[in-house]
Structure formats: C-alpha cells, structure tokens
Amino acid sequence: ADMNLNDLKSFRSMGVNRISIGVQSFNDDILAFLGRRHTGSQARQTIVDARHAGFENIGLDLMYGIPGQDIPSWAETLEETISCELEHLSCYQLTLEDDTQLGKRRRMGEFLLPDEDKQYDFFMRTSTILGDAGYVHYEVSNFARNKNLVSRHNSKYWNHTPYLGLGPAAHSLAENRRWWNKGSLSEYLVDIHSGKAPVATSETLSTEEMRLEALFLGFRTKEGIHLENFNTRFGCDLLEEKSETIEILQNSGFIRIEDGYLHPTPSGMAVADSLSLI
C-alpha cells in the first residue's frame, strides 16, 4: 500500500538490489484482523511491480497461527506464494506483546491463539510445502530458493559474529559484550550532538551464557552446531558430555549427526528452544 512502481524504480536506480515485502497474508479478513492497511490485491501488485522495477532478489514476510486461520487456508497462501517464484520467504508464527492492541484484545477474551499441537502442525506443514517446492529451510522461520540466497545479515547474529548497530534502539555485539542504544530519537540525538555514545544499557555475557546462546541459536538453523568449534570455544565435548541425551534426541527424530555437525531436523527446529537445554 505504501509503494508504487515509480517508488520501486527509484530505489532500484539508487542501487538497492534486494527488497523485503511485509505481506503477512493475501487474505483480506486476516489482514483486517491484524490491522494492516493493505489488501491482498495490493500485496500481489507490489510483488509484480517489484519485478518490473528490476528487483531480482525479493523476500516476502508471511504469518501463520492467526485466529480464524486453519491449515488448508494457510496452505493456499503458501501455494500462491510459491507461484510468485520469490527468492526468500520468512514465515513467522504470530506472537503477541501484552501492550499491543491485539495483546489487549486477547486478554479481554476476544480470541484464542492456537494450542501447541496446532502450532506444531502449522510449522511442519510450512516446512513440508516449501521444502517440496525447492526452498531450503535454513532457519526456524526462514526459507531460501537456494543456499546462496540465505540472509547473510541474520546469519551473523546466529553465529555470534560481531556487529555494530547505528540509530535509536540499535543493538551491537563485540566478543562477549552486548549493548543497545537509547530508543528515544530526541535523547539519541542529544547524546550524538554532545559527543557521547547514546548507549542505554549494556551487558557482559559469561562463558556459560555464551554457550547457552550458541546452543539456542545453533539449533534454530539447518546447519546446526559444529561440534569441534563448539568444543574449542567452550571446552565442552557435546558427544561425550551429553551422550545419553543426544542419543534420545536422535532416536526421537529431533537431531542427526553428520560431517561433524549436530543438525536439528525440521521437527527439531520446531522445538529449538527445548533442544538448547540439553
């Protein structure tokens, strides 16, 4: 709704070579429930316009687990998306913050979110449909047409690569220290103009906290955890120290060991938070 063909052509002419479109759904009823100001037809037109503007790397954000949405209607959304032949897809399960409008409506009992079994069904159906269409399910919520189209930006977060965030509320990481800037634009600018770092808060992570994060983030990705590197970083041989738990997880179909990696299966990625507690 906020983009037209001329806007997209202008961005492309300035050197922008990738675009991510926050569609969420092509269903007008679901879009209305979410409070989005675009319609399904506008979303479809924006995808067409992005191609006509010269974008060869287009990503789409979709959302599932929405009240009133069932597996068949979600599958139809995925099939329509597949027909668009896009390079990258992000499929997120709806989560609600208490202080948002939807969060307040849920607390008032206007609707219920899907239970865990239904959430699992949504996740596995998504992985199967997009996998059958040739997409690589490389992270819990992310799919790429091929391995060269995965998000290099997000992969740095998952690998604990140092990064610097610029702007209000931006986060940064260097070694085991993480910090984030003030969220208020006015306060941020006051610090910048006075020559101060506009940092709101920082934290120093212990080795144990870094280890737990590495497990949590690693199990969210198709690649998984490189066992030798993990042992070098944290002095922990997972195959030796967690042998019984790993055997149970293997037999249950949640993980597999291959080429020196501990890989989560799609079922494992669905419960990645729990896997990190091995």
N, C-alpha and C positions, 0 to 999 in steps of 0.2 A: 504494500500500500504506500510505502514511503519512497519507492524507487520507480523511475520510468526509464524507458530506453535511452533517452538523452543523458540522464544521470549516469547510467551504467557505461555508456560510451565514453563519457568524460573521465570516469575513474580508470577505465582501461587505457585511455590515451595518456594518462599520467603515470602509467607503469604498474598499476595494480593488476596482478595476474591471477589472483585467487579470490573467490568470494564465497562467503558462507551465508545461507539464507535461513532465517528462523521461521520456517513454515509451521512447525508443530503438528499440523493436520490439514487435510484437504476437505474435512467435513465441517460445514458451516455451523452445525449445532455444537460441536466440540469447541470450535474456535470461539463461539459466543460464550460458552461456559468458562473458558479460560480468560475471557475478557480481552481477546485480541481484536485489533481494529481492522484486520484484513480478512478477506473472504478466501474460500478455496480457489475460486476462479482467478482472483488477483495473484495468489501464490503461483498458480500454474503459469500465468502470463509473465511473472517476474523471472521464472526459470527460462522460458522461451526468450525473453528479452536479454537475459544474461548471455545466452549462447550467441544471439545476434550481435551483441556488443563485442564479441570476440573472446569471451572467457572460456578457456579450455580446462579449467580446474574449478569445479563448482561443488560446494558442500551444502548439505541440507540437514537442518535440525528437525527431528521428529520427537513426539512424546507419546508414551503409552501408559496404561494403568490409570486412565482418566474415568471418573464416574460416568456411567452411561455408555462406555466403550466396551465392546466384547472382542473376543479373539477373532471372529470372522471379519468384523469391520476393520480391525487393525491389520489383518492380513490383506484386505483390499487396499488399504493405504500403502502398505509395503509394495504390493504388486504395481500400483500406479507409480510409485517412486522408482521402482526398478525400470519401468518403461521409459523413464526420463534419461536413463543411462548416465547418471551422475558419477563423479569421481570419488566422492566421500560422503558418508552418511553418519550422523550422530543420532542415536536413538536413546532417549532418556526416559526413565520412569518418573512419573510425577511425584514430587515430594513437596510438602507444604511447610512454610515457616509460619509460626503462630501469629506473627504480627502483620501478615498479609491479608488481603480481603478474602481469599479462598481459605486461608487458615482460620479466620474468624467464622466463616460460614460453616466450616467443618465442626468447629467447637459448638456451634449452635444446633448441630444435628441435621443440617440441610442435606448432607450426603455422607456416604462412607467410601473410604478407599478400599481397593481390592485387598483380600487377605493374602498371606504369604504364598499359599498354593497357587492362587490366581496370578500373583506377581511372577512366580517362577514359570508358569505356563506362558505368560507374555514374553518373558526373557528368552526361553528356549525356542518358542515359535519364531521370534525375531531372528535368532541366530541361525535357525534351520532355513528359513525362507531366503534370507540374504546370502547365506553360505551356498545354497543350491543355485543362486543366481550369479555366483562367482565372486562375491565380495569376501574379503579377508576380515574375519572378526578378530582384530588385533588388540582390542582393549574392551573392557566390560561394555562400554556404551558406544564404541567407535568401529566403523567398518570402512574399508578402502577397496577400490576396484582392483588394485594390485599393491604389492608391498612398497613400491616407490611413491605411493600417494598417501602414506600414513602421515599423521600430523607430527612433523619434526618439532614443532613448538611444544606440544603437550608431552612428547616423549622425553624432553629434557626434565620436566617435573617428575615424571615417573622414575627416571634414572638418577635423581639427585644431582643433576648437572647444575653448577652454579648459574644463577640468573639475576638480573638487575631489573627491578620494576620502577618505572618512572610515572609520576602522576598521583593524584589523590587515591588513597586506599591500595596502592600497588604493593605487592609483596616481593621480597628478594630473599635469596639464599646464597650463602658463601660458607663452604665447609659445613660446620655444624651449627651455624648461626642463621636464624631467620628473623626478618624484621618487616614491618609494614608501615606505610605512610599514613598520615592523618587523612581521614575520609572527607573532611570539610574542605571544599575548594578554597574558601577565604582563608582558613587557617594555614592551609598548604602554601598559599601564595605569600602570606605574611612571613613565614619561615624562609621561603626561597629568596624573597627580596632583602631579608636581613642577613642572608648568608648562612643560615642554619639548615641542617639536614631536617626535613619535615617528617621525621620518624615518630610514629605514635607509640609503638611498643616493639620490643624485640625479645627473643628467647634463644637460649643456648641449649641445644639438644644433647643429651647424654648419649654415650655409645649404645646403651640399651634402647633408647628412644629411636635412634637412627636405625638400629637393627630391626625394630618392630615396623618402622615406616618402610624399610626396604622390603620386608615380607609383605606388608599390606599392599604396597604399590606394585610389587613384582607379580603377585597373584592376580592382579587386575588385568595383566597383559597376557596375550597369547604366547609371547616369548618366555615369560616366566622368570625364574631365578637361576643365574649362572652359579652353580654350586661352588666352583673353585674360587671365583671372585668374591662370593659371599663369605667364604671361609677366610680369605685373605683380609677382607675389610673388618670382619667382626670376630675372627677367631672361633668360628662355630662351624663344625662339620655336620650339616643337617642330616646327611645319610647315616651318620654314626650316632649322633646325639638324639635324633628324633626317629630312629629306625622303625619302632613299633607303630607310631602314629602315621608315618609315611606309608607303611605297608597297608594299614587300614584304609587310608585315603585312596591308594592305588586300587585296592580290591573293590572299593566303593565307586570307582569310576570318576573321582574328582581330580586326580593328578596322574601324570605319567612322567617317567624319567627317560630322556633321550638326548644324546650328544652333549652330555654334561650339564643339561638344564633340567630344572624341576618345572614342568609345564602344567598349568591348570587346563583341564578340559573345559568345554563350554559349560558343563554342569558345575565345574569347579569355579569358574568365573562368576557364576550366578550366586555363589556363597563365598566370594573372595574375602569378605571381612572376617568370616569364621576361619578360613584357611590360614589367615595370618597369625592365628593364635596357636599354631602347632608347637 
